[in-house]
Amino acid sequence: MNRKKALELLNLSEEASNNQICKKYDNILRQAKFDKTIDTKSVCEAYDFLISNYKTENKSVTKMKFENFCYYHLKTVKFITGIVIFISLCIIFISLYIKSNPKPDLTIVFVGERLIYKNK
């Protein structure tokens, strides 16, 4: 696959930037969920070809992939980290509460007379 054919598949111009390529790719994949006539395999190949040949300001493709991964999955990582911190704090506070409080005295005190009736 050459660059011209890949740009044609994604309906982009020759001057398309990396950001435009990514946006167009995302839009086409969203449309493909509902429109089964779109050939997603060829669109993915075109996208991979364009991204692998595109370098920006001393950024390698692996660094760009890592940045994309961080951008899309950072919210999930933050959420899971927050849950882990919350659960660990709950465990710490519960253990401190249990250690600091004395055991309750559950003895029963009767004041006054006790009447016990025996049925005969």
C-alpha positions, 0 to 999 in steps of 0.5 A, a space after each residue: 500500500 502506498 501513501 496516496 492509496 492510504 490517504 484516499 481510503 481515509 478521505 484525507 488530503 496530502 497535507 494531513 497531519 498526524 492528528 487529522 489522520 487519527 481523528 479521521 480513523 476514529 470517525 471511520 471506525 465509529 461509522 463502521 459499527 453501524 455501516 457494515 459496508 465499510 471495510 475495516 481491515 483496509 482502513 486499519 492497514 491504511 492507518 497503520 501505514 500512515 502512522 508508521 511512516 509519520 514522524 513528528 519532531 523527534 518522536 518515535 512511533 513507540 513513544 507516540 503509541 505510549 502517549 496515546 495509551 496513557 491518554 486513553 487509559 489514564 482515567 482508568 488507572 486513576 480510578 483504580 488507584 483511587 479505589 485501592 487507596 480508599 480500601 487501604 485507608 478503610 482497612 487502616 482506620 477500621 484496624 485502628 478503631 478496633 485496637 483503640 476501643 476496649 472490649 465492651 462489658 456485657 454483664 447484666 445487672 439485676 436491681 431489685 427482687 427477682 420473681 420466678 414463678 413455677 407452674 405446678 
